[in-house]
Amino acid sequence: METKSIMIVGVGGQGTLLASRIIGNTVIAEGYDVKVSEVHGMSQRGGSVVTYVRYGEKVWSPVVDKGGADLILAFEPLEAMRALPYLKKGGKLIVNTQQIDPMPVITGAKEYPAGLCDTLKEQADTAVIDAASLALEAGTIKAVNVVLIGVTAKNSAIAKEKWIESLKTTVPPKFLDVNLKAFELGFAAG
């Protein structure tokens, strides 16, 4: 099997690292070699967070080069735009519509770019998801990451049951019910 590369991008506090663990555990359960690498910016202050997940028969490096990502899972539109050069020709982009203003926008020095999701759709095969609304429907805004995992699962060749098993082994039991609901809502929306 050809090595597959996933890039997960977002802002600190959105749950990108848990998402990478769920994806990693799912593909490990499928019998693949997996490498995961995390790149933290000012993640505790709302800065960019990037995680790479690569899997296949044998994976030598966790790093995804420009033009090498089969999938970019973006928790925020501006982060999706920043990551777009890493998407492989013919790759898939999944974008959450939830806008999180970076510091220059918060201070008034810059404006958040308008129409990012439309621009992304023009440039790549893009699924745009209002994951925040679905997470709230599931019971907590903190489940945005698992809504996006549901969308990812719907767009993968891995059986839904494998994703659910990974959720059950990765998410703490006291949060499992809300996360299973979030996953199902994301899967249905995907």
C-alpha positions in Angstrom: 0.0 0.0 0.0 1.2 3.5 -0.8 1.8 5.6 2.2 -1.0 8.0 3.1 -0.4 11.4 4.6 -2.9 13.4 6.7 -2.3 16.9 8.0 -4.4 18.2 10.9 -4.4 21.9 11.4 -6.1 24.2 13.9 -5.7 26.5 16.8 -4.5 25.6 20.3 -7.3 24.2 22.4 -9.5 22.8 19.6 -8.5 19.2 20.2 -6.3 18.6 17.2 -3.9 16.4 19.2 -6.8 14.1 20.4 -7.9 13.9 16.8 -4.4 12.8 15.7 -4.4 10.1 18.4 -7.9 8.8 17.3 -6.8 8.7 13.6 -3.5 7.0 14.6 -5.2 4.4 16.7 -7.7 3.7 14.0 -5.0 3.0 11.3 -2.9 1.0 13.7 -6.0 -1.2 14.3 -6.1 -1.7 10.5 -2.5 -3.1 10.7 -0.6 -0.2 9.2 2.7 1.3 10.3 2.0 4.8 11.7 4.1 7.8 12.4 2.7 10.9 14.1 4.4 14.2 14.6 3.1 17.3 16.4 4.2 20.9 15.7 3.0 23.3 18.3 3.0 27.0 17.8 1.8 29.2 20.7 -0.9 26.6 21.2 -1.8 27.6 24.7 -2.4 31.2 23.5 -4.6 30.3 20.5 -1.7 29.8 18.1 -1.4 27.4 15.2 -1.1 23.7 15.8 -0.1 21.2 13.1 -0.1 17.4 13.4 1.1 15.0 10.7 -0.2 11.4 10.6 1.4 9.1 8.0 0.5 5.4 7.6 1.2 2.6 5.2 3.1 -0.7 5.0 6.3 0.9 6.3 6.6 4.6 7.1 10.0 6.2 7.6 9.1 9.8 8.5 6.1 11.5 10.0 6.7 14.7 8.2 4.4 15.8 5.3 6.1 17.8 2.6 4.4 20.5 0.5 2.1 18.9 -2.1 2.2 15.6 -0.1 -1.0 15.5 2.0 -3.8 13.2 0.8 -6.1 14.8 3.4 -6.0 18.0 5.3 -8.3 18.2 8.3 -8.7 21.8 9.1 -10.3 22.9 12.4 -10.4 26.6 11.3 -10.6 28.2 7.8 -7.6 30.5 8.0 -5.5 27.5 9.2 -6.9 25.6 6.1 -5.7 28.4 3.8 -2.2 28.3 5.4 -2.0 24.5 4.9 -3.4 24.4 1.4 0.1 24.3 -0.3 0.6 20.9 1.5 -2.4 19.3 -0.2 -1.6 16.8 -2.9 -3.1 17.3 -6.3 -6.4 15.3 -6.1 -6.3 15.4 -2.3 -9.2 16.2 0.0 -9.7 19.1 2.3 -12.2 19.0 5.2 -12.8 22.4 6.8 -14.7 23.5 9.9 -16.4 26.8 9.4 -15.7 28.0 12.9 -13.6 31.2 12.7 -11.1 31.9 15.5 -9.5 35.3 15.2 -5.7 35.4 15.4 -4.1 38.0 17.6 -3.6 40.6 14.7 -7.4 40.5 14.1 -8.2 40.7 17.9 -6.0 43.8 18.3 -7.5 45.4 15.2 -4.2 45.4 13.2 -5.7 43.2 10.5 -9.1 41.9 9.3 -10.0 38.3 9.1 -10.1 37.4 5.3 -13.7 37.2 4.0 -15.0 34.2 2.0 -12.2 31.8 2.9 -14.4 28.7 2.6 -15.5 29.7 -0.9 -11.9 30.4 -1.9 -10.9 26.9 -0.6 -13.7 25.2 -2.5 -12.4 26.9 -5.7 -8.9 25.6 -5.1 -9.4 22.1 -3.9 -11.9 19.2 -3.4 -13.3 20.7 -0.2 -15.9 19.6 2.3 -17.1 22.5 4.5 -18.7 21.5 7.8 -20.2 23.6 10.5 -18.7 21.3 13.1 -19.4 23.7 16.0 -23.1 23.5 15.5 -23.0 19.7 15.3 -20.8 19.6 18.4 -23.3 21.7 20.3 -26.1 19.4 19.1 -24.1 16.5 20.5 -23.9 18.3 23.9 -20.6 20.2 24.0 -18.6 22.6 21.8 -15.5 20.7 22.9 -16.6 17.8 20.6 -15.8 19.7 17.4 -12.7 17.5 16.9 -14.8 14.3 17.0 -17.4 15.7 14.6 -14.5 16.3 12.2 -13.3 12.7 12.9 -16.7 11.5 11.9 -16.5 13.4 8.6 -13.0 12.0 8.1 -14.3 8.4 8.8 -17.1 8.9 6.2 -14.5 9.9 3.6 -12.1 7.0 4.4 -11.9 3.3 3.3 -11.7 2.2 6.9 -14.9 0.6 8.3 -17.0 2.9 10.6 -16.8 0.3 13.4 -13.0 0.6 13.5 -13.3 4.3 14.1 -15.9 3.8 16.9 -13.6 1.2 18.5 -10.7 3.7 18.4 -13.0 6.4 20.0 -13.8 3.9 22.8 -10.2 3.2 23.5 -8.9 6.8 23.2 -11.6 9.0 24.8 -12.0 9.0 28.6 -15.1 7.0 29.6 -16.9 10.0 31.2 -16.8 11.8 27.8 -17.6 8.8 25.6 -21.3 9.2 25.1 -21.2 12.8 23.9 -18.2 12.0 21.6 -20.0 9.0 20.1 -23.0 11.3 19.3 -20.6 13.9 17.9 -18.9 11.2 15.7 -22.3 10.0 14.4 -23.4 13.6 13.5 -20.1 14.2 11.7 -20.3 10.9 9.9 -23.9 11.7 8.7 -22.8 15.2 7.6 -19.7 13.9 5.8 
